[in-house]
């Protein structure tokens, strides 16, 4: 569901490129950094990057496919605070979506390697709901339990944005590969009701991060796409409490909005407070913004919110 893998260049963030932002990170009071991608475990400078953030006392969350966890376990147990793995379904479904033989088993082996070195390492998973897995949500929860993950979160597939290295929104043919038909939407709604009925304990204990209302909202996003009904923006304060830095130094208010600044010549603090960035935040109305209305992964961060929860779920 991400097109970052299609990049033709091999650019990646380095520890050296972050050093110039050290004072900004301190002065801004940055509490958490989420390493995303692509696949951050492929970054050749990852050990130095982790050392950089650890020296500043910043919490590090790793978002990963999980396919390299077993190879980099020793680095991760000391270098990151929690891990979020992409899990697309039970073994056969996950492997089919990833197009990698025994991908689920590889994730399981990586989790086992991490736990053998650091039994209390928080490891969660995130599932992007789409055509190939929409009727396997209960089996996905069971699969998450089977590899002893700490929680699971569900998000609807992003069908409309230019995030994640998309030069333009997906054409209808590409959308149809992952979107749901009317019949499949009905199947999803049935699966969600069964999930809610059969896994109430998992919902109440937050093994399933979403509550009943948010789980049902998964179907709402697909229905909006099918019917063209007006979408509603989620609660979100991402542009005011966080930023996304790309490998080329551009800053985005979130994953979905266009860049508002460039850090190649400015520090992080200068870029965040540039006229363009400040004007964007001043003028953004979440409720009426078309990008926000179609958002599938919002952030509604509050000071009392767990940092690891903020990394694994939307509002």
C-alpha angles and dihedrals in degrees: 000000000000124000098199090104088066093067110124095206126071099223117151136168114264132200089241091059090053098051093079088059095053096103091045092053090052096044094046090051094234109193104178139025122195115205108210136159150111087312115329092195088070091061107115093209096049096118092055092044091053091047089051095054094040091055088057093049092242119152113241123209119188121210109197146156086235095229093118100039093104092053096047100034095116091054095046100049090064100028107050134045100211140357132220116198125199107238117181100183144302114332101281094042094045093049092048094051093045092042088220119123112239091359091147091052090050090054090049090051090051093050090049090051092051093046092049089060099034113015094186097052107132108237120176133169136223124208123201107211114221143136098297098050106025094109096044103065095117090049089049091055089049090050091052089052091048093061092042098246116170098228146345131222129194127213130176115242115266106245105167115034133093091227125125098038098311109147089201136000115287116271117242092261092057091045091053090058091068106015122092130251121224090265093048091049089056089050090051092051090051091048092050093052091049090048091052093047097044100037103042090129091054089051094047093048090046095240080128100048096206122076122225094272093052092046091054089048089067088073092045092063091054091046091053089054093049098045102030090234115161110274121223124225117241122231106276140161098171097127091055100044105030145020138204118231116198126207091261092055098256118143123219127189086230137338093282108044122078120261118283101185145012124229099195090100101012130065118245092257093049092049093048090051097043116127092252094050093046092047091051092054092044094051101037114112106187094199096055102031111111094215092050091047090061096041117136098183114042129169123219100177120186126183091247093048116110109252093223090052090052089057096050105042144036127231 
